[in-house]
Structures are given as C-alpha cells and as structure tokens.
C-alpha cells in the first residue's frame, strides 16, 4: 500500500508540474489595459460641448488630429502621443490654441460605475497640436471597457482647472482584470 501511495503522490506531482507548464504567462507582464494606434477627434452636435456617456465634457468646437497612439498598463502607466490635434471648424480651423493637454483614462468597474482618472498636464505645441503625455494614474480594479481621452486643461474664472476632451482612443482592450 505504501508503494502505491508514493506512486500516486509522485504521479499527481508530475501531472501538476505538467499542467502548470502549459498555463503560460501573458506576453506583457505589466498587463496592458488598452493599446491604441488611432484616435478620433470630437465631432457632431451630440458631443461638442456636451457631457458624454463617460461623464466628460467635450470641447466646444469640433477637433481633428493627424495621429494619436498610446497605451495604459495595469499599473496605471499612461502613454499617449498626439500629432496635429487642432480645431476642425471655425475661424481658427487648423490651429491648436491650447498650451496644455492631458489624458483621462475612463473605466467601467464591476458595478458598472464609470471612474475617470486624469494625468497631469503636458505641453502642447501652439499652433501645431503635438503633445506627448506620460504619467501614472490610480486605475480602479477592474478597469473594463477602457477609453483614453485627450484634451485641454482650462482655468475657470474661479480658478478651478477643468478638462475638456478633444479626441478619444480607438483601442484594443484587454480583459480588464
């Protein structure tokens, strides 16, 4: 009986090791929450100057951009680069009048609540609309159906700094865990 027990324990151990070896580790150890190779500028009456389904207010005029790329990992590291983020209409079409851009990562939580977390502000070229945003935010866990919004930081007459979004990620999101 003792021999069979040893054989059984050794067999279970070998199968456990074999099974663990086939589980695999994600290629990106940090765990990407969202990665995007393009963005879409804000357009249309439903979004311009209005609060969207994520609770963020859009810029007061349509915007367009040449390119927008970036990613957010599970540790909250945000990287976004926009090129040519400029006004798409009006007297100043083709010009970026805003000197500071920021990114907001918007997530749904398990309770289906929206949580928006914002980076610090980063310089944006005027009038070109180019900016590189890198920072760390405190992501909720889990962060499902993430979107990244890039926009400007504005100071109100009362001294409050507010974010208005100009472009949103067209992303591939991970499982949100």
Buried (B, 14 or more C-beta within 10 A) or exposed (E): EEEEEEEEEEEEEEEEEEEEEEEEEEEEEEEBBBBBEEBEBBBEEEBBEEEBEBEBBBBEBBBBBEEBBBBBBBEBBBBBBBBBBBBBEEEEEBBBEBEBBBBBBBBBBEEEEBBBBBBEBBEBBBEBBBBBBBBBBEBBEBBBBBBBBBBBBEEEEEEEEEBBBBBBBEBEBBEBE
